Amino acid sequence: MIAKMRKLIVLWIALLPSLGICAQEVKIAIVNQAELFNAMPEVSEVETKIAAINEQYEKDLKVMQDEFQKKYADYMAQQDSLTENIKLRRQQEIQDLDTRIQNYVPSARQDMERQAEELYAPIREKVQRAIQAVGEEKGYTVIISPQVLLYIGSATIDATPFVKAKMGLK
């Protein structure tokens, strides 16, 4: 998605002259979104929630792994004294538990990514609204994140302080 945005921004800037915008004053500003995110108290709250969720997934995985280890050790210790029918049932239990563990890891990872996306979405929206408001107030033609650019000329305006002020951040 970021690559598409980069291409779109570069294309948009390349098309500015052909769109007749050059007849007007072109005001390009930059915004350091990483700086904005680091200044927002909501980000540390989200990171704390994500860490707690991750910790719970790790605990659940540890419980499953410990159960697997116990069942496997018990099976290995008793396998000579078990009937064939019980042996097969215990092997199946161990296999099923191993499959659950193998499926749990990617499932937990996907759920973590989904929850992180949901938790960060309001923060990204808040930043986007503030950037848009500053762009309109200051009359900027384009506002770009510096992570996209390889060169920033001295005439470029850093709108980060304005956006921080709009958001009430220091």
C-alpha positions in Angstrom: 0.0 0.0 0.0 2.8 2.4 0.8 4.5 1.6 -2.5 1.3 2.5 -4.3 1.0 5.7 -2.3 4.6 6.6 -3.2 3.9 6.0 -6.9 0.7 8.0 -6.7 2.5 11.0 -5.0 5.3 11.0 -7.5 2.8 10.8 -10.4 0.7 13.5 -8.9 3.7 15.8 -8.5 4.8 15.0 -12.1 1.4 15.9 -13.4 1.1 19.2 -11.5 2.6 21.3 -14.4 0.3 19.7 -17.0 -2.8 20.4 -14.8 -2.2 24.1 -14.8 -1.4 24.2 -11.1 2.0 25.8 -11.8 0.2 29.0 -12.7 -0.7 29.1 -9.0 1.7 29.1 -6.2 2.6 25.5 -5.4 3.1 25.0 -1.7 4.6 21.7 -0.8 5.0 20.7 2.9 6.3 17.7 4.6 4.9 16.0 7.7 6.9 13.5 9.8 4.3 11.0 10.7 6.6 9.0 12.9 7.2 12.1 15.0 3.5 12.6 15.3 2.8 9.0 16.3 5.6 9.1 18.9 4.1 12.3 20.5 0.6 10.8 20.8 -0.3 9.3 24.2 -2.8 7.0 22.5 0.1 5.1 20.8 1.6 4.0 24.1 -1.8 2.9 25.2 -2.3 0.8 22.0 1.2 -0.6 22.4 0.4 -1.7 26.0 -2.8 -3.4 24.8 -1.0 -5.1 22.0 1.7 -6.3 24.4 -1.0 -7.7 26.8 -2.7 -9.5 23.9 0.6 -10.9 22.7 1.4 -12.1 26.2 -1.9 -13.9 26.5 -1.2 -15.7 23.2 2.2 -16.7 24.4 0.7 -18.1 27.7 -1.9 -20.1 25.7 0.8 -21.5 23.4 3.0 -22.4 26.4 0.1 -24.3 28.0 -0.5 -26.2 24.8 3.3 -27.0 24.5 3.5 -28.1 28.1 0.5 -30.3 27.6 2.1 -31.8 24.5 5.4 -32.4 26.3 3.6 -34.1 29.2 1.5 -36.3 27.0 4.5 -37.2 24.9 6.7 -38.0 27.9 3.9 -40.1 29.5 3.3 -42.0 26.3 7.0 -42.7 25.8 7.3 -43.9 29.4 4.2 -46.2 29.2 4.2 -47.3 25.6 5.6 -50.8 26.3 2.8 -51.5 28.8 -0.1 -50.1 26.7 -2.4 -52.2 24.6 -2.3 -51.5 20.9 -5.7 -49.8 21.0 -4.7 -47.4 23.8 -1.3 -46.8 22.1 -3.1 -45.7 18.9 -5.5 -43.5 20.8 -2.7 -41.7 22.7 -0.6 -41.3 19.5 -3.7 -39.7 17.9 -4.1 -37.4 20.9 -0.5 -36.3 20.6 -0.8 -35.8 16.9 -4.0 -33.8 17.3 -2.3 -31.6 19.9 0.7 -31.1 17.7 -1.6 -30.1 14.8 -3.5 -27.6 17.2 -0.1 -26.0 18.1 1.0 -25.8 14.5 -2.3 -24.1 13.5 -2.4 -21.9 16.6 0.8 -19.9 15.8 -0.2 -18.5 12.4 -3.8 -18.0 13.6 -2.6 -16.1 16.6 -0.2 -14.0 14.4 -3.1 -13.1 12.0 -5.4 -12.2 14.9 -2.6 -10.0 16.5 -2.2 -8.2 13.2 -5.9 -7.7 12.8 -6.3 -6.4 16.4 -3.3 -4.1 16.0 -4.8 -2.7 12.7 -8.1 -2.1 14.5 -6.4 -0.4 17.5 -4.1 1.8 15.3 -6.9 2.8 12.8 -8.4 5.6 14.9 -4.9 7.1 15.6 -4.1 7.1 11.9 -7.5 8.7 11.1 -6.8 11.4 13.7 -3.4 12.1 12.2 -4.9 12.2 8.7 -7.7 14.6 9.7 -5.2 16.9 11.3 -2.9 16.8 8.3 -5.8 17.6 6.0 -7.0 20.4 8.3 -3.5 22.0 8.3 -3.2 21.6 4.6 -6.4 23.4 4.0 -5.7 26.2 6.6 -2.2 26.8 5.3 -3.1 26.5 1.7 -0.6 23.6 0.9 -0.9 22.0 -2.5 0.8 18.8 -1.4 1.8 17.4 2.0 4.2 14.5 1.8 5.7 12.2 4.4 9.6 12.5 4.4 9.8 8.7 4.5 8.8 8.8 0.8 11.4 11.4 -0.4 15.0 11.0 -1.1 15.7 14.8 -1.3 13.9 17.7 0.4 14.8 21.2 -0.8 15.3 24.1 1.5 12.1 25.8 0.3 10.0 22.9 1.5 7.9 23.6 4.5 7.8 21.3 7.5 4.2 21.2 8.5 4.8 18.8 11.4 4.7 21.5 14.1 1.4 22.8 12.7 -0.1 19.3 12.7 1.1 18.7 16.3 -0.4 22.0 17.3 -3.7 21.1 15.6 -3.7 17.8 17.5 -2.7 19.4 20.8 0.6 17.6 21.0 4.0 19.0 22.2 
